[in-house]
Amino acid sequence: MQTKAFEIKEVKKLDFNKIIDLWSLAFNIEDADPTVGTRHARDSIIALCERGMDYIVGAYDGDYLASAAAVIEFPMHFGGEWITCGGLAGVATHPQYRRQGLVKMLVTDCLRSMNKREIPISALWPFEYEFYAPMGYATTNRRLKVDLLTKTLAHVKGNSRNYKAVELGEQHEAKAAHKRWIGNYNLSMERSAFRWMHMLFPPGSRRRLYVHRDGYMIWNLSASFEKILQIQEWCYLTEEAFRDGIALLAQLDSQYDHAVYFAAETETLYKVVGPSKSQNVQSMPGMMTRVVNVDAFMNTIKAPNTVSIRDPLGISGAVESGEGHPGELIQHVTGFWSEPQAGLPLDLYKKAAALPAYSAEMY
């Protein structure tokens, strides 16, 4: 594997157009394509680089940006505290440079930067879970994908008019509901005002926002085809908010056959709608996380640092020896598995498990 020719360094503003070209190809963002894309789409991604990302690093072959990765720092709700989490995002490589170890080099650089700043946890949403496991990440929450037949929802007694359509720029009620929502979970992330705008106005996407006094619903119309409504995010803080939302979806039966959303639980669904063969519920892996700075992490959970981490990237501990791997430690303290992880201290098992783990934030 030839890696000596690559220079790993921070991507500066002068190279933001190079990174947009890379992302438009890797993530199929047509609106940001250098040939057929729009200036508006490319400007919005430049704004994301400038205001929504805390660190961008690239692997350069001479002046050519072969691969890139970014870090977004989020306030994360963990163990009843708000801590800093370094979210990995925008990890991409041009096709001719793939399978040369560049992503591993960039992830290592990002984690090393986080470690120096004493950030306790890093997280990411992977394109492939098996790809990031050898880098110390582990799945630490699950999410449920729910597919409902709209024609089966008419029996639910709710008031669809309690959800009101609002302009995408008028998301203050949704922000307030989201803040209440994420406080109910471990590993949930706070969404900044900038990230709210980026979520509601992503390049090439059409969104609709409906707000309820106890929640909100965001529809992704650009991804809704073949009579399937894709709900980007549904926050319901009460049974009434869920019931009224179901009543709203029932009104769409002539337009959409299915409504699909992600949730942390299905108890409310079964209570309000009732279990049915027409419902398709899939349990899916969620976010991956790992410890970055062990001292900072142990301070977060208010425990002495008696853990020796075995880190395949050599960031949080030695590569070859240690009691547990960085992602397993988070699984252990949050009780992700029904039994403690072998080799990790028993007194740390479920140390930060007062709340269920769930993160709605995608980045």
N, C-alpha and C positions, 0 to 999 in steps of 0.2 A: 504494500500500500504506500503510495507516494504522497506524503503530506508536507514535506519540507518546503515545497514551492509556494505554499499558501501562507499568507500573512493574516493573523487574526487581530483585528483592530476595530475600534468603535466606528460606526458609520456616521459620518458627519452630514450636515444639511446639504452640502454640494452633491452628495450621492443619493439623495432621497428619490430622485427620478429613477435611478438604477434599482432601488429596492422596490419601487412601485412596479417596474417592469417585471421583476422577479415574482412578486406576489400576484400580479394579474395573471401570470402564466401558471404558477403553482396552485393557486386557489380558484382559477377560472373566473376572474372578475372581469367580465367583458367590458364594463363601463370604464375600467381603468387601463384597458389595453392601449399600448403605445400607438397603434394604427387606427383602431375604430372607436377608442374610448373618448370620453368627454373631459374637457378641462375641469369641469366641476367635480367629477369623480376623483380625478387625480389630486386636485386641490384639497379635497376632503381627507384623502389618505395622507397627504403632507401634513395637514393639521393634526391628524392622529399621531403621526411620528413626533411632531413638535410638542403637542400638549397632552397626548394620551399615553405616551410611552416614556419610561424613565431611563432606559438604556437600550441601545440597538448596537449589535455587534455583527461584523461580517467576516467571512473568509474570502480573501482577495487573491486572485491569480494575476499578479501584476496590478493593473488598474481595473480588472474585471471583477465585479462582485459575484462570486460563484455561489455563495450561500449566506444566509442571514438568520438571526434570531433576535428577539426583543424581550424585555422585562417590563411588566406593568405592575406597579406596587399598589396593592389593595389593602384596606383595612379588613381583616378577617375576624369573624366571631369564633373564638376557639376557647373552650373550657371556661366559658362565662366571661372572658376578657376580649378586648379588641386589640389585635396584634397586627404587625405588618407581614404580609405575604407577598412574595415575589412570583407573580404569574408569568410563566413563559408563554410567548405568543409569536406569531409570524415566523415560525420555523420553516424554512423553505430552501431548496437547493435547485439550481438549474439542472436539467436532465443530464447533460454531459458530465456533470461533476458528482452525480449521486453514487452511493456505495463506495465512497472513498474516506469515510470517517469524519466528514466535515461537521455534521450535526453534533456528534459526540464532542468534538473540539469546541464548538460554540456553546453547547450546554454547560460544559465544564467551565468555560470562561464566565458565563453568566452566574453560575453557582459560586464561583470563586469571588466574584464581585459582591454578591449578596452576603457571603460569609464574612467578608471584611467589614461590611456594614452591620453585622450582627442581626441579620434578618433570620428569624427562626425557621420559617417554612417556605417552601416553594411549591407551586401547583401548576398543573397544565391540563388541557383537554386534548388527548392524543388522537392522531389520525389512526394509530394502531397501538394498542396497549402493550403488545409484546415488544414493540420497538423501544419503549422507554423503561421497561422493567429492568434491563441490564444497567441502566443509569441511576438506579436507586429509587425510582418512583414506584408507588404501589397504589392501586385503586382503594380509595378510602371512603367512598359513598356510593350509593346506588340511586338510580332514578327509575321511575315507572312511566313507560310510554303507554298512553291510554287512547284507544281508537273506539269512538262511539258512533253508532248508526243514528243519525239525526231523527229518522222517522220513528224511533223507539222512545223518544224523550218527551212526547207530548203529554204524558200522564203526570209529569212532575208539576207540582203546584208551586210556581214561582212567578215573580214579576219581572219580565224582561226589560221593562222600562226603567228599572232601577239601575241598569247599566246605560250610561249616556255616552254618546260619541263626542270626543273632544279633539281639538286640533292637536297635532303631534307636538307642537311647541308648548302646549299647555299641560305639561305633565306633573304639575306640583302635587296634585292629589295622589297620583300614582307613586310619586317619590315617597310621600309620607306613608302610604300603605306598604311599599317595598321595605322601608326602614323598619316597620313593625314586623314584617314577615321574616326578614333575615335574622332577627333577634331570637327566633324560635328554633334555630338550628346551629349545630356545630359546622365549621368549615364553610359557612356562608360568607359572602363578600359584599361589602358596601359598594354601591354604584355611584360614581362621581357625576356631577352635572354634565361634564363633557361626555362621559360614557353613555349617559342617557340619550344625549343627542346622537351619538354615533350608533346606538342601537336602533333608534327610531328612524334615522335617516341614513342607513348604509347605502353605499353606491349600488345602483341597479335594483333596489328593493322597494316594494310598496307595502307600507304598514298602516294599520288602523288601530286606534287606541280607544278603548271603552273603559270608563271608570265607574266604580261602585263605591259607596261610602266605606265599604270594608274590603276593597280589593280593586283589581283591574284586569283587563284582558288585552293582549296585543296580538293582532292577527297579521300573519305574513302572507299577504295576497299574492306576491310574486312567486311564492313556492306552492301556492294552492292551485292545483290542476287535477284533471280527471275526477272532478266533483269531490275533492278532499280538501277541507279547510285545515290549514296548518296554523295552529295557535302557537305563536312564538313564546309567549309566557302568560301564565294564568296564576295570578295571586288571589287567593280567597282566604280571608282571615276568619270568617264565620260560616256556619252552615247556611245561613241566609244568602250570603254572597255566592256560595256555590250553587244553591238552589236557583237563584235568579239567573246565574250564568247558564245553567242547563236550560232554563226557559228561553233564554236568548238563542242558544244553539238550536233548540227545537223549532224556532221560527225560520231556520235556514234550510228546512228539509227539501224545498223545491229547488234550491240553488246548489246545495252540497249534500251528498249522501253520507259523508263521514266528517267527523271533527276529531282532530288528533292534538293531544297536548301531553306535556310531561308534568309529573307530580311527585311529591315526596311520599304520598300515602294514597290508599284507595278506600279507607274506611268510610270517608265522607261520601264517595261515589256509591258504595254499596248501601249506605244508609238512606241516601236521598233517591237514587235511581233504582236501587235493587240490583242484585247480581243477575246477569243475563248472558246467554250464549252469544248474543249479538255484540257483546263487549270483548275487545281484544286488549289484554293487559300484558305488556312485556316488561320483565325486570331486566334492566340494562346497567352495565357499569357506568359510573359517573366520572368525577374528576380524579386525577392522580395527584398525589402529594408526596413530599419527602421532607425530612429534616435537613436544614442547611447548616445552621449554627447550633451545636448541641447545647452549649451553655445558655444561649438565649432561649432555646426551646424548653429546657428544664426550668429556667426561671419563670417561663410562662405558666407551666403547670405546677409551680411552687413545690418543686422536688429537688433534692440535692443531685448533682451530676455524678451518678455512680454507674453510668452506662458507657460501655465501649462499643462504638459503632464500627461496623465493617462496611465501608463505602467503596463501591466499584470505581468511583471517580476520584477517590482520595480527597474529598472536600471535608466531610464531617468526621472522618476517621481513616484508619489505615485500610489499604486495599485488600489485604490478605487476612487480617485477623479482627475479631470483634464479636460481640454478643448478638447483634441483630443489624439488619440493614435499614437505611434511613426511612424508607416507606413503611417497613414493618413496625418501626417504633410508633409511628402515628396510628397505624391500625391497632396496635396494642393498647395505647392509652385511650383511644376512643371506643374500644370494644367492637371493632368492625367484625371480628370473628367471635364466635360463641365461646371460644377457648383462648387462653393467653398464648402469645407467641413463645415458642420454645427458646430458652436462653435469656429472655428478657426478664427483669425483676418482677415478681408477682405483685409487689405493692404498687407498681405502676399500671397494672391492668385496669382499664376503665377509669383511670385517674381523671380523664377529661371527657366523661361520657354522660354528663347530666342531661344533655340534649341530643336528639338524633342528628346524624350528619346528612347535610344536603346543601348543594350549592346550585342556584339557578343561573349564576353569572357565567356567560360564555364569552371567551376572548381568544 
